[in-house]
Amino acid sequence: MTSLRTNLRLVDSAVLAPLYRDPQGFLRLVFIRRSPHGLHGGQIAFPGGRREPEDADLLATALREAEEEVGLKPTQVEILTELPTVDTVATGFRVKPYLGRLNGAPPTWRRQETEIEEILEVRVDDLTRPEAHSVEMWQLPGWPEPREIPFYWIGPHKLWGATYRMVGSIREYLADHAV
């Protein structure tokens, strides 16, 4: 596979993967679907973004972005773990994900309307069903050739790319830890 990042400097960024148990006891992850415009338009992701100069560290970035994008206050989250860093293949981001458990019930979400199309609360069990996982050949702009892209179906949407890889790390963490 040809690298698309040969002379690209990666931009530091971070995301928060909020996790909670619903009233029926099911674990749920909170995702966002980005607005159709922008670099990652229409994609499913975790709340997050690029590190700003005022951020003390990448955890501060993740918490700031989660508050800005979905209204989740840092005091409402207990950080469970720092997940492996993921580089985006085509857009040049180095993303540090953090898995955080909500302290209590989820808040009334407040989406940042200019950036976020919707907030999705997905049962972790739904991501483990065989029919939720698929692979297709895609040819995206800037790619020298088509390649196989694995993804999860979340309703009519495809969760793929860096977020797909993060979900794999989250599933591994959850298999080894009681949450």
Phi and psi in degrees as GROMACS dihedral restraints (atoms count N, CA, C in turn):
[ dihedral_restraints ]
;  ai    aj    ak    al  type     phi  dphi    fc
    3     4     5     6     1   -77.6    20    10
    4     5     6     7     1   134.6    20    10
    6     7     8     9     1   -75.8    20    10
    7     8     9    10     1   136.6    20    10
    9    10    11    12     1   -94.3    20    10
   10    11    12    13     1    -1.5    20    10
   12    13    14    15     1  -112.9    20    10
   13    14    15    16     1    27.4    20    10
   15    16    17    18     1   -52.5    20    10
   16    17    18    19     1   -46.5    20    10
   18    19    20    21     1  -120.6    20    10
   19    20    21    22     1    28.7    20    10
   21    22    23    24     1   -98.5    20    10
   22    23    24    25     1   127.0    20    10
   24    25    26    27     1   -84.1    20    10
   25    26    27    28     1   125.3    20    10
   27    28    29    30     1   -76.2    20    10
   28    29    30    31     1   139.8    20    10
   30    31    32    33     1   -93.8    20    10
   31    32    33    34     1   124.9    20    10
   33    34    35    36     1   -68.3    20    10
   34    35    36    37     1   132.4    20    10
   36    37    38    39     1  -150.0    20    10
   37    38    39    40     1   171.1    20    10
   39    40    41    42     1  -150.0    20    10
   40    41    42    43     1   153.4    20    10
   42    43    44    45     1  -133.3    20    10
   43    44    45    46     1   156.4    20    10
   45    46    47    48     1  -113.5    20    10
   46    47    48    49     1   127.0    20    10
   48    49    50    51     1  -100.8    20    10
   49    50    51    52     1    93.3    20    10
   51    52    53    54     1   -72.6    20    10
   52    53    54    55     1   138.4    20    10
   54    55    56    57     1  -132.3    20    10
   55    56    57    58     1   141.0    20    10
   57    58    59    60     1  -155.6    20    10
   58    59    60    61     1   163.7    20    10
   60    61    62    63     1   -97.7    20    10
   61    62    63    64     1   129.0    20    10
   63    64    65    66     1   -79.7    20    10
   64    65    66    67     1   173.9    20    10
   66    67    68    69     1   -58.2    20    10
   67    68    69    70     1   -23.4    20    10
   69    70    71    72     1   -86.8    20    10
   70    71    72    73     1    -1.3    20    10
   72    73    74    75     1    92.8    20    10
   73    74    75    76     1     2.7    20    10
   75    76    77    78     1   -82.5    20    10
   76    77    78    79     1   138.6    20    10
   78    79    80    81     1   -74.8    20    10
   79    80    81    82     1   136.6    20    10
   81    82    83    84     1  -129.5    20    10
   82    83    84    85     1   140.0    20    10
   84    85    86    87     1  -102.7    20    10
   85    86    87    88     1   144.4    20    10
   87    88    89    90     1  -103.9    20    10
   88    89    90    91     1   119.7    20    10
   90    91    92    93     1  -114.9    20    10
   91    92    93    94     1   165.5    20    10
   93    94    95    96     1  -121.5    20    10
   94    95    96    97     1   153.6    20    10
   96    97    98    99     1  -113.6    20    10
   97    98    99   100     1   118.1    20    10
   99   100   101   102     1   -67.0    20    10
  100   101   102   103     1   151.9    20    10
  102   103   104   105     1   -58.9    20    10
  103   104   105   106     1   158.5    20    10
  105   106   107   108     1   -64.9    20    10
  106   107   108   109     1   -20.7    20    10
  108   109   110   111     1   -91.0    20    10
  109   110   111   112     1   167.2    20    10
  111   112   113   114     1    95.3    20    10
  112   113   114   115     1   174.4    20    10
  114   115   116   117     1   -59.3    20    10
  115   116   117   118     1   -39.3    20    10
  117   118   119   120     1  -113.5    20    10
  118   119   120   121     1    34.1    20    10
  120   121   122   123     1   -53.6    20    10
  121   122   123   124     1   130.0    20    10
  123   124   125   126     1    79.8    20    10
  124   125   126   127     1    -6.3    20    10
  126   127   128   129     1   -81.2    20    10
  127   128   129   130     1   152.5    20    10
  129   130   131   132     1   -87.5    20    10
  130   131   132   133     1   135.8    20    10
  132   133   134   135     1  -152.3    20    10
  133   134   135   136     1   179.4    20    10
  135   136   137   138     1   -96.5    20    10
  136   137   138   139     1   155.7    20    10
  138   139   140   141     1   -58.1    20    10
  139   140   141   142     1   133.3    20    10
  141   142   143   144     1   168.0    20    10
  142   143   144   145     1  -178.6    20    10
  144   145   146   147     1   176.3    20    10
  145   146   147   148     1  -168.1    20    10
  147   148   149   150     1   -73.8    20    10
  148   149   150   151     1   150.6    20    10
  150   151   152   153     1   -70.3    20    10
  151   152   153   154     1   134.0    20    10
  153   154   155   156     1  -102.6    20    10
  154   155   156   157     1   155.1    20    10
  156   157   158   159     1   -56.0    20    10
  157   158   159   160     1   -31.2    20    10
  159   160   161   162     1   -78.4    20    10
  160   161   162   163     1    -9.4    20    10
  162   163   164   165     1   -74.7    20    10
  163   164   165   166     1   125.0    20    10
  165   166   167   168     1   -62.8    20    10
  166   167   168   169     1   -35.6    20    10
  168   169   170   171     1  -161.4    20    10
  169   170   171   172     1  -176.8    20    10
  171   172   173   174     1   -70.7    20    10
  172   173   174   175     1   -28.0    20    10
  174   175   176   177     1   -64.0    20    10
  175   176   177   178     1   -41.3    20    10
  177   178   179   180     1   -60.8    20    10
  178   179   180   181     1   -37.9    20    10
  180   181   182   183     1   -61.1    20    10
  181   182   183   184     1   -49.6    20    10
  183   184   185   186     1   -59.8    20    10
  184   185   186   187     1   -44.6    20    10
  186   187   188   189     1   -68.2    20    10
  187   188   189   190     1   -40.9    20    10
  189   190   191   192     1   -61.8    20    10
  190   191   192   193     1   -47.7    20    10
  192   193   194   195     1   -64.1    20    10
  193   194   195   196     1   -39.5    20    10
  195   196   197   198     1   -63.1    20    10
  196   197   198   199     1   -38.3    20    10
  198   199   200   201     1   -68.4    20    10
  199   200   201   202     1   -43.2    20    10
  201   202   203   204     1   -66.0    20    10
  202   203   204   205     1   -41.9    20    10
  204   205   206   207     1   -84.2    20    10
  205   206   207   208     1   -35.7    20    10
  207   208   209   210     1  -129.3    20    10
  208   209   210   211     1     0.7    20    10
  210   211   212   213     1    80.5    20    10
  211   212   213   214     1    19.3    20    10
  213   214   215   216     1   -88.9    20    10
  214   215   216   217     1   114.6    20    10
  216   217   218   219     1   -76.8    20    10
  217   218   219   220     1   143.6    20    10
  219   220   221   222     1   -54.9    20    10
  220   221   222   223     1   -31.5    20    10
  222   223   224   225     1   -71.3    20    10
  223   224   225   226     1   -12.0    20    10
  225   226   227   228     1   -91.4    20    10
  226   227   228   229     1     4.5    20    10
  228   229   230   231     1  -130.5    20    10
  229   230   231   232     1   135.8    20    10
  231   232   233   234     1  -107.5    20    10
  232   233   234   235     1   120.0    20    10
  234   235   236   237     1   -74.0    20    10
  235   236   237   238     1   121.7    20    10
  237   238   239   240     1   -86.9    20    10
  238   239   240   241     1   -41.4    20    10
  240   241   242   243     1  -165.2    20    10
  241   242   243   244     1   158.1    20    10
  243   244   245   246     1   -96.6    20    10
  244   245   246   247     1   126.2    20    10
  246   247   248   249     1   -92.7    20    10
  247   248   249   250     1   164.9    20    10
  249   250   251   252     1   -58.8    20    10
  250   251   252   253     1   140.2    20    10
  252   253   254   255     1   -63.6    20    10
  253   254   255   256     1   141.7    20    10
  255   256   257   258     1  -124.2    20    10
  256   257   258   259     1   130.2    20    10
  258   259   260   261     1   -95.1    20    10
  259   260   261   262     1   137.9    20    10
  261   262   263   264     1   -79.3    20    10
  262   263   264   265     1   142.7    20    10
  264   265   266   267     1   -71.3    20    10
  265   266   267   268     1   -45.4    20    10
  267   268   269   270     1  -109.8    20    10
  268   269   270   271     1   -19.2    20    10
  270   271   272   273     1  -106.3    20    10
  271   272   273   274     1    -4.1    20    10
  273   274   275   276     1    80.2    20    10
  274   275   276   277     1    33.7    20    10
  276   277   278   279     1  -110.9    20    10
  277   278   279   280     1   141.9    20    10
  279   280   281   282     1  -106.2    20    10
  280   281   282   283     1   112.7    20    10
  282   283   284   285     1  -109.5    20    10
  283   284   285   286     1   125.2    20    10
  285   286   287   288     1  -100.9    20    10
  286   287   288   289     1   112.5    20    10
  288   289   290   291     1   -93.0    20    10
  289   290   291   292     1   145.7    20    10
  291   292   293   294     1  -125.4    20    10
  292   293   294   295     1   134.5    20    10
  294   295   296   297     1   -96.5    20    10
  295   296   297   298     1   124.0    20    10
  297   298   299   300     1  -128.7    20    10
  298   299   300   301     1   134.5    20    10
  300   301   302   303     1   -92.8    20    10
  301   302   303   304     1   133.0    20    10
  303   304   305   306     1   -69.5    20    10
  304   305   306   307     1   138.5    20    10
  306   307   308   309     1   -84.3    20    10
  307   308   309   310     1    94.4    20    10
  309   310   311   312     1    94.2    20    10
  310   311   312   313     1  -164.8    20    10
  312   313   314   315     1   -67.4    20    10
  313   314   315   316     1   153.1    20    10
  315   316   317   318     1   -62.3    20    10
  316   317   318   319     1   148.2    20    10
  318   319   320   321     1   -73.0    20    10
  319   320   321   322     1   175.5    20    10
  321   322   323   324     1   -74.1    20    10
  322   323   324   325     1   112.6    20    10
  324   325   326   327     1   -64.7    20    10
  325   326   327   328     1   143.3    20    10
  327   328   329   330     1  -129.3    20    10
  328   329   330   331     1    97.9    20    10
  330   331   332   333     1   -80.6    20    10
  331   332   333   334     1   144.2    20    10
  333   334   335   336     1   -77.4    20    10
  334   335   336   337     1   103.4    20    10
  336   337   338   339     1   -62.5    20    10
  337   338   339   340     1   -27.7    20    10
  339   340   341   342     1   -75.3    20    10
  340   341   342   343     1   -22.1    20    10
  342   343   344   345     1  -114.8    20    10
  343   344   345   346     1   -26.0    20    10
  345   346   347   348     1  -116.1    20    10
  346   347   348   349     1   123.8    20    10
  348   349   350   351     1   -80.1    20    10
  349   350   351   352     1   -43.6    20    10
  351   352   353   354     1  -159.2    20    10
  352   353   354   355     1   160.5    20    10
  354   355   356   357     1  -109.7    20    10
  355   356   357   358     1   130.5    20    10
  357   358   359   360     1  -118.3    20    10
  358   359   360   361     1   128.9    20    10
  360   361   362   363     1  -109.2    20    10
  361   362   363   364     1   104.5    20    10
  363   364   365   366     1  -109.9    20    10
  364   365   366   367     1   129.6    20    10
  366   367   368   369     1   -65.1    20    10
  367   368   369   370     1   131.3    20    10
  369   370   371   372     1   -58.5    20    10
  370   371   372   373     1   -39.0    20    10
  372   373   374   375     1   -57.3    20    10
  373   374   375   376     1   -33.9    20    10
  375   376   377   378     1   -66.3    20    10
  376   377   378   379     1   -26.6    20    10
  378   379   380   381     1   -79.7    20    10
  379   380   381   382     1   -12.3    20    10
  381   382   383   384     1   -96.0    20    10
  382   383   384   385     1    -8.8    20    10
  384   385   386   387     1   -68.2    20    10
  385   386   387   388     1   135.2    20    10
  387   388   389   390     1   -54.9    20    10
  388   389   390   391     1   -37.7    20    10
  390   391   392   393     1   -72.4    20    10
  391   392   393   394     1   -10.6    20    10
  393   394   395   396     1   -82.3    20    10
  394   395   396   397     1   -14.2    20    10
  396   397   398   399     1  -107.7    20    10
  397   398   399   400     1   138.8    20    10
  399   400   401   402     1  -151.5    20    10
  400   401   402   403     1   167.9    20    10
  402   403   404   405     1  -138.2    20    10
  403   404   405   406     1   135.6    20    10
  405   406   407   408     1  -136.2    20    10
  406   407   408   409     1   158.4    20    10
  408   409   410   411     1   -86.9    20    10
  409   410   411   412     1   125.0    20    10
  411   412   413   414     1  -123.5    20    10
  412   413   414   415     1   147.7    20    10
  414   415   416   417     1  -125.1    20    10
  415   416   417   418     1   103.7    20    10
  417   418   419   420     1  -100.1    20    10
  418   419   420   421     1   156.2    20    10
  420   421   422   423     1   -54.4    20    10
  421   422   423   424     1   135.3    20    10
  423   424   425   426     1    89.0    20    10
  424   425   426   427     1    -9.9    20    10
  426   427   428   429     1   -86.4    20    10
  427   428   429   430     1   134.4    20    10
  429   430   431   432     1   -70.4    20    10
  430   431   432   433     1   -22.1    20    10
  432   433   434   435     1  -157.2    20    10
  433   434   435   436     1   158.9    20    10
  435   436   437   438     1   -64.7    20    10
  436   437   438   439     1   153.3    20    10
  438   439   440   441     1  -145.7    20    10
  439   440   441   442     1   158.1    20    10
  441   442   443   444     1   -72.7    20    10
  442   443   444   445     1   130.7    20    10
  444   445   446   447     1  -122.1    20    10
  445   446   447   448     1   115.4    20    10
  447   448   449   450     1   -81.1    20    10
  448   449   450   451     1   148.6    20    10
  450   451   452   453     1  -156.9    20    10
  451   452   453   454     1   164.6    20    10
  453   454   455   456     1  -107.4    20    10
  454   455   456   457     1   140.5    20    10
  456   457   458   459     1   -82.1    20    10
  457   458   459   460     1   128.1    20    10
  459   460   461   462     1  -124.3    20    10
  460   461   462   463     1    98.0    20    10
  462   463   464   465     1    60.7    20    10
  463   464   465   466     1  -131.4    20    10
  465   466   467   468     1   -86.1    20    10
  466   467   468   469     1     2.0    20    10
  468   469   470   471     1  -102.6    20    10
  469   470   471   472     1   153.3    20    10
  471   472   473   474     1  -107.3    20    10
  472   473   474   475     1   123.5    20    10
  474   475   476   477     1   -97.0    20    10
  475   476   477   478     1   116.1    20    10
  477   478   479   480     1  -143.2    20    10
  478   479   480   481     1  -178.3    20    10
  480   481   482   483     1    71.1    20    10
  481   482   483   484     1  -140.5    20    10
  483   484   485   486     1   -60.2    20    10
  484   485   486   487     1   -40.6    20    10
  486   487   488   489     1   -65.7    20    10
  487   488   489   490     1   -37.4    20    10
  489   490   491   492     1   -57.4    20    10
  490   491   492   493     1   -46.0    20    10
  492   493   494   495     1   -66.0    20    10
  493   494   495   496     1   -36.6    20    10
  495   496   497   498     1   -64.5    20    10
  496   497   498   499     1   -40.7    20    10
  498   499   500   501     1   -60.7    20    10
  499   500   501   502     1   -37.3    20    10
  501   502   503   504     1   -60.0    20    10
  502   503   504   505     1   -42.7    20    10
  504   505   506   507     1   -65.7    20    10
  505   506   507   508     1   -37.9    20    10
  507   508   509   510     1   -65.6    20    10
  508   509   510   511     1   -43.7    20    10
  510   511   512   513     1   -61.1    20    10
  511   512   513   514     1   -40.4    20    10
  513   514   515   516     1   -62.3    20    10
  514   515   516   517     1   -44.2    20    10
  516   517   518   519     1   -60.0    20    10
  517   518   519   520     1   -48.2    20    10
  519   520   521   522     1   -65.5    20    10
  520   521   522   523     1   -29.5    20    10
  522   523   524   525     1   -67.3    20    10
  523   524   525   526     1   -26.3    20    10
  525   526   527   528     1  -103.0    20    10
  526   527   528   529     1    -7.9    20    10
  528   529   530   531     1  -133.9    20    10
  529   530   531   532     1   136.8    20    10
  531   532   533   534     1   -79.5    20    10
  532   533   534   535     1   126.8    20    10
